[in-house]
């Protein structure tokens, strides 16, 4: 393993060599080498071998838009050229959290310079409710407002500045009604956006009654702002057939197509949604990008002119939902060794004012309330509380991280209670033979892999030696305390809504041999398009540069699922493979007849059709084969499709197999706290993560690093604050603090687990890597609790809600000291 500093140097050197080399490639011809750096392990970000081969199509490959990114040639929504008469849209938002609209006077808005059109709910010809799954999300508030930031009306003007000025001229009178911001109180009052759900395994009450030890505790897990670099944006152009073409920064083009069509009251085929790339999504553009496209489309349809809508950062942050905050509690019984026998876990998700995706988010929190541990006989209850805030929505991990937090809280608490190291208790509770079935009835088939990951990470991170050193340090240090924690991750891969586990692809081979692939997934920087190109190149025996990918469009691949649930490569990769396999089959069948070759010995390798075995081969260049197939009237286009097998879940019984497989990982984090100020720093992180047989180690490594840092930010610095009136105060980078370069641990060792292919038939036996690494950040929170626990000689487990800001850390330290003083302990 290498430290992050070493990897940064290597990455910088590769990048500095690769960019000018790539730009000069046309002068040298293909196949030129881009300076490979040799070392004692594969250089994940060094992505080009001396000669492109089938193997490079399969493994480390630079992001297909990397050079465009760094040179500024990659176009995002606001970079797209538009007609000269394009209008700019802006949305008027509610300043009241809950109230009745008494007056909405827009005459002054219409009279503002440059204003061309103003719309409210009365101007919508079709559906007024654009809830993605369940109703509850009006496009514009009408009689009642439900949160600060709810859209009331929209304006189209000839310039962005004129549109911003115009919305401020509105006269809005809202009679305030009592708002509710406390999800616990909402749950107690039965205020839910969706019904409560339960999963039960065994007689949990009996388990609690007969357990030698019983503990209970509660925690608050804060939300998180998506903070994508490219905000909510779209460009809508009217088409000549009374439809619209929607360019949108959006993770779910097909749903946006549906909602736009329903709002405009036109057929789905009259709406084309296109997305080439996003400047970040993280779940914030799965459902909550569609409303802005609906607004712009309605204005475009009414005016007959293109409309561009780009929310200012403050409006974006106030008007859109976040990661769901959760209030969790557990009551668990365990034996003298700290092994859980059973218990009761309750999760209350703060859903905001409407359902959005909250049913599935809280379901996934319930599915992951065990993390990697057997709960024994357990009941898990999930409540979906309604509050007067923006409707909370998908975010990387989709409820899984919030559910895992209660499991990790319990592990630390049980360890202090029985006087054992938390890692020892964690290992004793891992899924194992005889206890390999989850509380929702799914068997954990690769549970030995979790054991191996932890044991390897123990050794590579010198966990026990460092534990002894840290314990000795804390014994002598009164103010500065160090903490260490190793936490695992077991994350289920699949959409929990079964019908979303499907994907399509469209593949064209042109007569010069070049290949174009289109699929239903969207690119938000995670490298999905790169992996899909690699899949096609591998299937057709081509080098990566022979395959090009086009923008995701609803008129090419219809009825697609969102790019979410870590399923982008799994689903779309298999669909693309299916399309490529059809083309390969046709070409090989044609070649056997046309060239009079043995069909059984034919294969596509390194840009050639190869026939024969041993040293005797006949070869036909790929381009010649394609040209011959075209002249032979062989179809060179194919549609591919894939549906995930085996998965099912019965909500009535709370039992089933909602996940195709599990991805695993573990992280060791070390922290240092000043207990007099609460300030702390993360000093070292070691990660070992399971990606099966990686499709692209370069991209996967970046996902693990980025996911961990984003998870760390969620649990430490990213604090959402509202005032008493329900107005979000942390609505920009001045008040909302995501991790920066300076927050990276000085020692950051990240390794991908090798030699363990997926047990299920995923794409080339790889595993999803989008969401699972996010939960590795829990190790930082647990390390902070470990450091604080040393104030009591590791006898007490501190209460530490998240985000664990320095203020919260200081309050936790003071609470521990006060408890010690009250107990008469001088420490």
C-alpha positions in Angstrom: 0.0 0.0 0.0 1.0 3.6 -0.5 0.3 6.7 1.3 -1.9 9.3 -0.3 1.1 11.7 -0.7 2.9 9.0 -2.7 -0.2 8.4 -4.8 -0.7 12.1 -5.4 2.8 12.4 -6.7 2.4 9.4 -9.0 -1.0 10.7 -10.2 0.3 14.1 -10.9 3.2 12.8 -12.9 1.0 10.5 -14.9 -1.4 13.3 -15.6 1.4 15.7 -16.6 2.8 13.2 -19.1 -0.5 11.8 -20.3 -2.2 15.1 -21.4 0.4 16.4 -23.8 1.0 12.8 -25.0 -2.7 12.4 -25.7 -3.0 15.7 -27.5 -0.1 14.7 -29.7 -1.4 11.3 -30.5 -2.7 12.2 -33.9 0.8 13.2 -35.0 2.3 9.8 -33.9 -0.5 7.4 -34.7 -2.3 5.1 -32.3 -0.4 2.7 -30.1 2.1 5.2 -28.8 3.1 4.7 -25.2 2.2 7.2 -22.5 5.0 7.0 -19.9 4.2 4.0 -17.7 5.5 4.2 -14.1 6.8 0.9 -12.8 6.4 -0.1 -9.2 5.7 -2.9 -6.8 2.0 -2.8 -7.5 -0.3 -1.9 -10.4 -0.4 1.9 -10.8 -4.2 2.3 -10.8 -4.2 5.7 -12.4 -1.6 4.9 -15.0 -4.0 3.7 -17.6 -2.3 3.1 -21.0 -0.2 0.2 -21.9 2.3 0.1 -24.9 -0.3 -1.5 -27.2 -4.0 -1.4 -26.5 -5.2 -5.0 -25.9 -8.3 -6.8 -24.8 -6.8 -6.6 -21.2 -6.6 -2.8 -21.2 -10.1 -2.6 -22.4 -11.0 -4.6 -19.3 -8.9 -2.9 -16.6 -7.3 0.5 -15.7 -8.4 3.1 -18.2 -8.5 6.9 -18.0 -11.9 8.5 -17.7 -13.3 8.9 -21.2 -13.8 12.6 -20.6 -10.7 13.2 -18.5 -8.9 15.4 -21.0 -12.1 17.4 -21.7 -12.5 17.9 -17.9 -9.0 19.3 -17.4 -9.0 21.4 -20.5 -12.5 22.8 -20.1 -13.9 21.3 -23.2 -16.4 19.1 -21.4 -19.8 20.8 -21.8 -22.2 21.0 -18.9 -25.8 22.3 -19.1 -24.9 26.0 -18.8 -22.1 25.6 -21.5 -24.5 24.4 -24.2 -25.1 26.8 -27.0 -28.7 28.0 -27.3 -30.8 30.0 -29.8 -30.3 33.7 -29.8 -33.8 34.4 -28.4 -33.4 32.0 -25.5 -35.2 33.1 -22.3 -34.0 32.7 -18.8 -36.2 31.3 -16.1 -36.3 32.0 -12.4 -38.5 30.6 -9.7 -40.2 32.5 -6.8 -40.0 30.6 -3.6 -41.9 30.6 -0.3 -40.4 32.4 2.7 -42.8 30.6 5.1 -42.4 27.1 6.3 -46.1 26.3 6.7 -49.0 28.6 5.8 -52.0 29.4 3.7 -51.5 31.5 0.6 -53.7 34.6 1.0 -52.4 36.7 -1.8 -50.1 36.1 -4.8 -50.0 39.3 -6.8 -47.7 39.0 -9.8 -48.7 42.2 -11.7 -45.5 43.9 -10.8 -43.5 40.9 -11.9 -45.1 41.0 -15.4 -44.3 44.7 -15.6 -40.6 44.2 -14.9 -38.2 44.9 -17.8 -37.5 41.9 -20.0 -40.2 39.7 -18.6 -41.9 37.6 -21.3 -44.1 35.2 -19.3 -45.1 34.4 -15.7 -46.7 31.1 -14.7 -48.4 29.7 -11.6 -50.2 26.4 -10.9 -53.3 27.7 -12.9 -51.2 27.7 -16.1 -50.4 24.0 -16.0 -52.3 22.2 -18.7 -51.7 18.7 -17.3 -50.7 17.2 -14.0 -50.0 19.6 -11.2 -48.6 17.0 -8.8 -45.2 15.8 -9.9 -44.4 13.4 -7.0 -41.9 10.8 -8.4 -43.5 7.8 -6.8 -46.4 8.9 -4.5 -48.4 12.2 -4.8 -47.5 15.1 -2.6 -45.2 17.3 -4.6 -47.1 20.1 -6.4 -45.1 21.8 -9.2 -46.2 25.1 -7.6 -47.8 25.6 -4.2 -51.4 26.8 -4.6 -53.4 27.2 -1.4 -50.9 26.0 1.1 -47.1 26.1 1.5 -45.2 23.4 3.3 -41.6 24.6 3.5 -39.3 27.5 3.1 -38.1 27.3 -0.5 -41.3 25.8 -2.0 -41.9 27.1 -5.6 -44.9 29.5 -5.9 -44.4 30.8 -9.5 -41.9 31.1 -12.3 -40.9 33.9 -14.6 -39.2 33.9 -18.0 -37.2 37.0 -19.0 -34.7 38.0 -21.7 -31.8 37.8 -19.4 -30.7 36.0 -16.2 -30.4 39.2 -14.3 -33.8 40.5 -15.3 -35.4 37.2 -14.3 -33.7 37.4 -10.8 -34.9 40.9 -10.4 -38.4 40.1 -11.5 -39.2 37.4 -9.0 -38.4 39.8 -6.2 -41.2 42.1 -7.3 -43.9 39.6 -6.4 -46.4 40.5 -3.6 -46.9 37.4 -1.5 -49.0 37.2 1.6 -49.1 33.9 3.5 -51.0 33.3 6.7 -48.7 31.3 8.9 -49.8 28.0 10.3 -48.0 26.1 13.1 -45.0 24.3 11.5 -43.6 21.0 12.7 -39.8 20.5 12.6 -39.4 17.7 15.2 -39.6 14.3 13.5 -39.8 12.4 16.8 -42.8 14.5 17.8 -44.3 13.9 14.4 -43.8 10.1 14.7 -45.5 10.2 18.2 -48.4 12.2 16.7 -48.7 9.7 13.8 -47.7 12.3 11.2 -46.1 10.1 8.5 -45.6 10.6 4.8 -45.8 6.8 4.4 -46.9 3.9 6.6 -44.6 2.5 9.3 -42.9 -0.8 8.3 -41.4 -3.6 10.4 -39.0 -6.5 9.8 -39.1 -9.3 12.5 -36.8 -12.2 12.9 -37.5 -14.6 15.8 -38.9 -13.9 19.2 -37.1 -10.7 20.0 -39.0 -10.1 23.2 -38.0 -13.5 24.6 -34.4 -12.8 23.6 -34.4 -9.5 25.6 -36.1 -11.1 28.6 -33.5 -13.9 28.9 -30.3 -12.0 27.9 -27.6 -11.7 30.6 -27.1 -8.0 29.6 -29.4 -5.4 28.1 -28.4 -2.0 26.8 -30.4 0.8 25.2 -29.3 4.1 23.7 -30.5 6.7 21.2 -28.6 8.8 18.6 -29.3 11.6 16.2 -27.7 11.2 12.7 -27.7 14.5 10.8 -28.5 15.1 7.2 -26.2 16.2 4.4 -26.4 18.7 1.5 -25.5 17.2 -1.9 -23.3 20.2 -2.8 -22.8 19.1 -6.4 -20.5 21.5 -8.2 -23.0 21.9 -11.0 -26.3 23.0 -9.5 -29.8 22.3 -10.8 -29.9 23.4 -14.4 -31.7 22.7 -17.6 -32.1 24.0 -21.2 -35.4 23.3 -22.9 -35.9 23.8 -26.6 -39.3 23.5 -28.3 -39.4 21.1 -31.2 -41.3 21.4 -34.5 -43.7 18.7 -33.6 -45.2 20.5 -30.6 -42.8 18.7 -28.2 -39.7 19.7 -26.4 -36.1 18.7 -26.2 -34.9 18.8 -22.6 -31.2 19.1 -21.8 -30.9 18.5 -18.0 -28.4 17.7 -15.3 -30.3 14.7 -14.2 -29.9 11.2 -12.9 -33.2 9.9 -14.2 -34.0 11.1 -17.7 -36.9 8.7 -18.3 -38.7 9.9 -15.2 -38.1 13.5 -16.2 -39.5 12.7 -19.7 -42.7 11.3 -18.0 -43.2 14.2 -15.7 -42.6 16.8 -18.4 -45.0 15.1 -20.7 -47.7 14.8 -18.0 -47.3 18.5 -17.0 -47.6 19.6 -20.6 -50.4 17.0 -21.3 -48.6 15.6 -24.3 -47.4 12.0 -25.2 -44.1 10.8 -23.8 -42.7 10.4 -27.3 -43.1 14.2 -27.8 -40.5 14.8 -25.0 -36.8 13.9 -25.6 -34.5 14.2 -22.5 -30.8 14.3 -23.1 -27.9 14.2 -20.6 -24.2 14.0 -21.6 -22.7 14.5 -18.1 -23.4 16.1 -14.7 -21.1 18.0 -12.5 -22.0 15.8 -9.6 -25.3 14.3 -8.5 -24.9 12.1 -5.4 -28.7 11.4 -5.5 -29.7 15.0 -5.4 -30.6 14.8 -9.1 -32.5 11.5 -9.0 -35.9 13.0 -8.4 -35.3 16.6 -7.6 -33.9 17.7 -11.0 -37.2 17.0 -12.7 -39.3 19.9 -11.3 -37.0 22.5 -12.8 -37.2 20.8 -16.2 -41.0 20.8 -15.9 -41.0 24.6 -15.2 -38.7 25.4 -18.1 -40.6 23.1 -20.4 -43.9 24.8 -19.6 -42.4 28.2 -20.2 -40.8 27.0 -23.5 -44.1 25.5 -24.7 -46.0 28.7 -23.9 -43.5 31.1 -25.4 -42.3 29.0 -28.3 -38.7 29.9 -27.3 -35.9 28.0 -25.7 -35.7 28.5 -21.9 -32.6 28.1 -19.7 -33.1 27.6 -16.0 -30.2 27.7 -13.5 -30.9 28.0 -9.8 -28.7 30.3 -7.8 -26.8 28.2 -5.2 -28.8 29.6 -2.3 -32.1 28.9 -3.9 -30.9 25.5 -5.0 -29.9 24.6 -1.4 -33.1 25.9 0.2 -35.5 24.4 -2.4 -34.1 20.9 -2.6 -34.0 18.1 -0.1 -31.1 16.6 1.7 -29.9 13.3 3.1 -32.6 12.2 5.6 -31.7 13.0 9.2 -32.5 10.1 11.5 -33.4 9.6 15.1 -32.4 6.0 16.0 -32.6 4.0 19.2 -31.8 0.4 20.1 -32.6 -2.0 23.0 -30.3 -5.0 22.6 -29.6 -8.1 24.7 -26.2 -9.8 24.6 -24.1 -12.4 26.5 -21.0 -12.0 28.6 -18.8 -11.9 25.5 -20.8 -9.1 23.9 -22.5 -11.3 21.3 -25.9 -9.9 20.4 -28.8 -12.3 21.2 -31.6 -10.1 19.9 -33.5 -6.9 20.5 -35.5 -4.0 19.2 -34.3 -1.2 16.8 -36.3 1.8 15.9 -35.4 4.2 13.1 -37.2 7.6 12.5 -36.4 9.2 9.2 -37.1 12.9 8.9 -38.7 12.9 5.4 -39.7 16.5 5.0 -43.1 17.5 3.7 -43.7 14.8 1.1 -43.0 11.1 0.4 -40.5 11.6 -2.5 -38.3 8.5 -2.1 -38.6 8.2 1.6 -40.4 4.9 1.7 -37.4 3.2 0.0 -34.8 5.3 1.9 -36.2 4.2 5.3 -36.5 0.7 4.0 -32.9 0.6 3.1 -32.0 2.0 6.5 -33.9 -0.9 8.0 -32.1 -3.4 5.7 -28.8 -2.0 6.9 -29.5 -1.6 10.6 -27.4 -4.8 11.1 -24.5 -3.5 9.0 -22.2 -6.6 9.1 -23.5 -8.2 12.3 -26.1 -10.8 13.1 -28.8 -9.3 15.2 -30.2 -12.6 16.3 -33.9 -12.5 17.1 -34.7 -8.9 16.3 -37.4 -6.4 15.4 -36.5 -3.4 13.2 -39.1 -0.6 12.8 -39.0 2.2 10.4 -41.0 5.4 10.7 -41.3 8.0 8.0 -42.0 11.3 9.8 -43.5 14.4 8.1 -41.9 17.8 8.8 -42.2 21.2 7.3 -38.9 21.2 5.4 -37.9 20.5 1.8 -38.7 16.8 1.0 -35.6 14.8 1.8 -34.4 12.6 -1.0 -31.8 10.1 -2.3 -28.2 10.6 -1.2 -25.2 8.3 -1.7 -26.0 5.2 0.4 -29.8 5.9 0.3 -30.5 5.4 4.0 -28.0 2.6 4.4 -25.5 4.9 6.2 -28.1 6.1 8.7 -29.1 2.5 9.4 -25.5 1.3 9.9 -24.9 4.1 12.4 -27.1 2.4 15.0 -25.3 -0.9 14.6 -21.9 0.8 15.1 -23.2 2.7 18.1 -24.3 -0.5 19.7 -20.9 -2.2 19.0 -19.0 0.5 20.8 -21.4 0.6 23.7 -21.5 -3.2 24.2 -17.7 -3.3 24.1 -17.4 -0.7 26.9 -20.0 -2.6 28.9 -18.2 -6.0 28.8 -14.7 -4.4 29.0 -13.4 -5.5 25.6 -11.8 -3.7 22.7 -14.6 -2.7 20.2 -12.9 -4.6 17.4 -13.0 -7.8 19.4 -16.8 -7.3 19.9 -17.3 -6.4 16.3 -15.5 -9.6 15.2 -17.6 -11.8 17.5 -20.8 -10.4 16.1 -20.0 -10.8 12.4 -22.2 -12.9 10.2 -20.9 -16.5 10.4 -22.0 -20.1 9.8 -25.1 -20.8 11.8 -25.8 -17.1 12.0 -25.7 -16.1 8.3 -29.3 -14.9 7.8 -30.4 -11.3 8.1 -33.3 -10.0 10.0 -35.2 -9.7 6.7 -34.5 -13.3 5.7 -31.6 -13.0 3.2 -28.7 -15.3 3.5 -25.3 -13.7 3.6 -23.3 -16.0 1.3 -19.9 -14.4 1.3 -19.6 -13.7 5.0 -16.1 -15.3 5.3 -14.9 -12.5 3.0 -15.8 -9.9 5.7 -13.6 -11.9 8.2 -10.7 -12.0 5.8 -10.9 -8.2 5.1 -10.8 -7.4 8.8 -8.0 -9.7 9.5 -5.9 -8.4 6.6 -6.6 -4.9 7.6 -5.7 -5.6 11.2 -2.3 -6.8 10.1 -1.6 -4.2 7.4 -2.6 -1.3 9.7 -0.8 -2.7 12.8 -4.1 -2.3 14.6 -3.1 -4.0 17.9 0.3 -2.5 18.2 -1.2 1.0 17.6 -3.9 0.2 20.1 -1.4 -0.5 22.8 0.6 2.7 21.9 -2.6 4.8 21.9 -3.8 3.4 25.2 -0.4 4.1 26.8 -0.4 7.7 25.3 -3.9 8.4 26.6 -2.9 7.2 30.1 -0.2 9.9 30.3 -1.9 12.7 28.4 -4.5 14.7 30.3 -5.7 16.9 27.5 -4.8 15.4 24.1 -6.5 12.1 23.5 -6.0 9.7 20.6 -8.6 7.3 19.2 -8.6 4.3 16.9 -11.4 2.4 15.3 -11.9 -0.4 12.7 -15.4 -0.5 11.3 -16.7 -2.8 8.6 -19.2 -2.3 5.8 -21.7 -4.8 4.3 -23.8 -3.1 1.7 -26.6 -4.6 -0.4 -26.5 -4.0 -4.1 -29.8 -3.7 -6.1 -32.7 -1.3 -6.1 -35.1 -2.3 -3.4 -37.9 -1.6 -5.8 -37.7 -4.7 -8.0 -38.9 -3.1 -11.3 -36.0 -0.7 -11.3 -33.5 -3.5 -11.7 -33.4 -3.4 -15.5 -31.4 -1.6 -18.2 -31.2 -1.2 -21.9 -28.4 -0.3 -24.4 -28.2 0.5 -28.1 -25.0 -0.4 -30.0 -24.0 0.6 -33.5 -21.1 -0.6 -35.6 -20.3 1.7 -38.5 -18.8 0.5 -41.8 -15.4 1.9 -40.9 -15.3 -0.3 -37.9 -15.9 2.4 -35.3 -18.4 1.6 -32.6 -21.0 3.8 -30.8 -22.7 2.7 -27.6 -25.6 4.3 -25.8 -27.2 3.2 -22.6 -29.7 4.3 -20.0 -27.2 5.3 -17.3 -26.0 8.8 -16.7 -22.5 10.1 -16.1 -21.9 12.3 -13.1 -18.2 12.0 -12.9 -18.1 8.4 -11.5 -16.7 6.9 -14.7 -19.8 4.9 -15.8 -19.4 5.7 -19.4 -15.8 4.7 -19.3 -16.7 1.3 -17.9 -19.4 0.8 -20.5 -17.0 1.5 -23.3 -14.5 -1.0 -21.7 -17.2 -3.7 -21.7 -18.0 -3.2 -25.4 -14.4 -3.1 -26.3 -13.7 -6.3 -24.5 -16.7 -8.1 -26.0 -15.7 -7.1 -29.5 -12.0 -7.6 -29.1 -11.2 -3.9 -29.8 -9.0 -1.3 -28.2 -10.7 1.3 -26.0 -10.3 4.1 -28.5 -12.5 2.3 -31.1 -15.6 2.7 -28.9 -17.3 6.0 -28.5 -20.2 6.8 -26.1 -23.0 9.2 -26.8 -25.2 11.3 -24.5 -28.0 9.5 -22.6 -31.2 10.1 -24.5 -34.7 8.9 -24.0 -35.2 8.5 -27.8 -32.4 6.0 -28.0 -32.9 3.8 -24.9 -36.4 4.2 -23.4 -37.9 3.5 -20.0 -34.6 3.5 -18.1 -34.0 3.4 -14.4 -32.2 6.1 -12.5 -28.5 6.0 -12.2 -28.5 5.2 -8.5 -28.3 2.4 -6.0 -24.7 1.7 -7.1 -26.2 -0.2 -10.0 -25.0 1.8 -13.0 -22.3 -0.5 -14.1 -24.0 -3.7 -13.1 -27.2 -3.0 -15.0 -26.0 -1.0 -18.0 -22.8 -2.9 -18.3 -24.8 -6.1 -18.7 -27.2 -4.5 -21.2 -24.2 -3.2 -23.2 -22.6 -6.7 -23.1 -25.8 -8.2 -24.3 -25.9 -5.9 -27.3 -22.2 -6.4 -28.1 -22.6 -10.2 -27.8 -25.4 -10.1 -30.4 -23.1 -8.2 -32.8 -20.3 -10.6 -32.1 -22.5 -13.6 -32.7 -23.7 -12.2 -36.0 -20.2 -11.4 -37.2 -18.8 -14.7 -36.3 -21.7 -16.6 -37.9 -21.2 -14.5 -41.0 -17.5 -14.9 -41.1 -17.7 -18.7 -40.8 -19.9 -18.8 -44.0 -18.3 -16.0 -45.9 -14.6 -16.9 -45.4 -15.4 -20.6 -45.1 -13.9 -20.9 -41.6 -14.5 -23.2 -38.7 -17.1 -21.5 -36.6 -15.9 -23.1 -33.4 -12.4 -21.6 -33.7 -13.4 -18.0 -34.5 -12.8 -15.2 -32.0 -12.3 -11.4 -32.0 -9.0 -10.4 -30.5 -7.0 -7.1 -30.7 -9.0 -5.7 -33.6 -8.9 -8.8 -35.7 -11.0 -11.9 -36.5 -8.8 -14.8 -35.6 -9.4 -18.4 -36.8 -7.5 -21.5 -35.9 -5.6 -22.9 -32.9 -1.9 -23.3 -32.0 0.5 -21.6 -34.4 -1.7 -21.8 -37.4 -4.0 -18.8 -37.7 -6.0 -16.9 -40.3 -6.6 -13.3 -39.5 -9.1 -10.7 -40.9 -8.9 -7.0 -39.8 -11.9 -5.8 -37.9 -12.6 -3.1 -40.4 -12.5 -5.6 -43.3 -14.8 -7.9 -41.5 -17.4 -5.2 -40.8 -17.3 -3.9 -44.3 -17.8 -7.5 -45.6 -20.7 -8.0 -43.2 -22.3 -4.8 -44.4 -22.1 -5.9 -48.0 -23.5 -9.2 -46.9 -26.5 -7.3 -45.4 -25.8 -8.3 -41.8 -27.3 -5.9 -39.2 -24.6 -4.0 -37.4 -26.9 -2.6 -34.8 -28.3 -4.2 -31.7 -30.3 -3.4 -28.6 -29.3 -5.0 -25.4 -31.3 -5.7 -22.2 -30.7 -6.9 -18.7 -32.9 -7.6 -15.7 -31.3 -8.6 -12.3 -32.3 -12.1 -11.4 -33.2 -13.7 -8.0 -34.3 -10.6 -6.1 -37.6 -10.3 -4.3 -39.1 -8.8 -1.2 -42.5 -9.2 0.4 -43.4 -6.1 2.3 -46.3 -7.8 4.0 -44.0 -10.2 5.8 -40.9 -8.1 5.8 -38.9 -11.0 4.4 -37.1 -11.7 1.2 -34.0 -11.3 -0.9 -33.9 -7.6 -1.8 -30.2 -7.6 -2.8 -28.5 -9.5 -5.6 -25.2 -9.5 -3.6 -23.3 -7.7 -0.9 -20.2 -5.5 -1.2 -17.8 -5.5 1.7 -15.1 -3.2 3.1 -13.4 -2.0 6.2 -11.5 1.1 7.4 -9.2 1.9 10.3 -9.1 5.5 11.3 -6.9 7.2 13.9 -7.8 10.6 15.4 -6.3 13.1 17.9 -8.6 15.3 20.0 -7.9 18.4 22.1 -10.4 17.8 24.9 -10.3 21.4 26.1 -11.4 22.8 22.7 -13.1 19.9 21.0 -10.8 20.4 17.9 -9.5 17.3 16.3 -7.8 15.9 13.3 -7.8 12.6 11.4 -4.2 11.4 11.4 -4.3 8.1 9.5 -6.7 6.0 7.5 -6.3 2.5 6.2 -8.9 1.0 3.8 -9.3 -2.4 2.3 -12.4 -2.6 0.0 -14.0 -5.3 -2.0 -14.9 -4.6 -5.6 -14.9 -8.2 -6.9 -13.0 -8.5 -10.2 -12.7 -4.7 -10.8 -13.9 -3.4 -14.1 -11.4 -0.5 -13.7 -9.1 -0.2 -10.7 -8.3 3.4 -11.5 -11.9 4.5 -11.3 -12.8 2.2 -8.4 -9.9 3.5 -6.3 -11.1 7.0 -6.9 -14.6 6.0 -5.8 -13.3 4.5 -2.6 -11.2 7.5 -1.7 -13.9 10.0 -2.6 -16.7 8.0 -0.9 -14.7 7.8 2.3 -14.0 11.6 2.4 -17.6 12.4 1.6 -18.7 10.0 4.4 -16.2 11.6 6.8 -17.6 15.0 6.0 -21.1 13.9 6.6 -20.2 12.7 10.1 -17.8 15.5 11.1 -18.1 18.9 9.5 -21.2 19.1 7.3 -23.8 20.6 9.7 -27.3 21.7 8.5 -28.9 24.4 10.6 -32.3 25.9 10.4 -33.7 28.9 12.3 -36.9 28.7 14.4 -38.9 29.7 11.3 -37.7 26.8 9.3 -35.3 28.7 7.1 -32.0 27.0 6.2 -29.1 29.0 7.4 -26.3 26.8 6.0 -27.1 27.5 2.4 -23.7 28.1 0.8 -20.0 27.3 1.2 -19.5 30.1 3.7 -21.7 28.4 6.3 -21.8 24.7 5.1 -18.4 23.0 5.4 -17.6 20.1 3.1 -14.2 18.5 3.5 -11.4 20.2 1.7 -7.9 19.2 0.6 -6.5 20.2 4.0 -8.9 17.7 5.7 -7.4 14.7 4.1 -5.5 12.5 6.5 -1.7 12.8 6.1 -1.5 9.0 5.8 -4.2 7.6 3.6 -3.7 4.0 2.6 -6.3 2.6 0.2 -6.2 -0.9 -1.3 -8.7 -2.8 -3.4 -9.2 -6.4 -2.4 -8.0 -8.7 -5.1 -8.6 -12.4 -5.9 -12.2 -12.5 -4.7 -14.6 -12.3 -7.7 -18.3 -11.7 -7.0 -20.1 -14.9 -6.1 -23.0 -13.8 -8.3 -23.0 -13.5 -12.1 -22.5 -9.7 -12.2 -20.7 -8.0 -15.1 -17.3 -9.9 -15.3 -17.8 -10.8 -11.6 -17.2 -7.2 -10.5 -18.9 -5.4 -7.7 -20.5 -2.0 -7.4 -18.4 0.7 -5.9 -20.5 3.9 -5.9 -22.1 3.8 -2.5 -20.4 1.1 -0.3 -17.2 3.1 0.4 -19.2 6.0 1.8 -19.9 4.1 5.0 -16.2 3.6 5.6 -16.3 7.1 7.0 -18.1 5.8 10.1 -14.7 4.6 11.3 -13.8 8.3 11.9 -16.8 8.9 14.1 -16.1 5.7 16.0 -12.5 6.7 16.5 -13.7 10.0 18.0 -15.9 8.1 20.5 -12.9 5.9 21.3 -10.7 8.9 22.1 -13.4 10.4 24.3 -14.0 7.1 26.0 -10.3 7.2 27.2 -11.4 10.0 29.5 -13.2 7.4 31.6 -10.5 4.7 31.3 -12.5 3.1 28.5 -15.3 2.2 30.9 -18.0 4.5 29.5 -19.2 5.1 25.9 -19.9 8.7 25.1 -23.0 10.1 23.5 -21.9 11.7 20.3 -24.5 12.8 17.7 -23.5 13.7 14.2 -22.1 15.6 12.7 -19.4 15.3 15.3 -18.3 19.0 15.1 -15.7 20.3 17.5 -18.5 21.8 19.5 -20.3 18.4 19.9 -17.0 16.7 20.7 -16.3 19.3 23.4 -19.7 18.9 24.9 -19.3 15.1 24.9 -15.9 15.5 26.7 -17.4 17.9 29.3 -20.3 15.5 29.9 -17.9 12.6 30.5 -15.9 14.7 32.9 -19.0 15.8 34.8 -20.1 12.2 35.1 -16.7 11.2 36.4 -16.8 14.0 39.0 -20.3 13.1 40.1 -19.1 9.5 40.6 -16.2 10.6 42.6 -13.6 9.5 40.1 -10.7 12.0 40.1 -9.7 11.3 36.5 
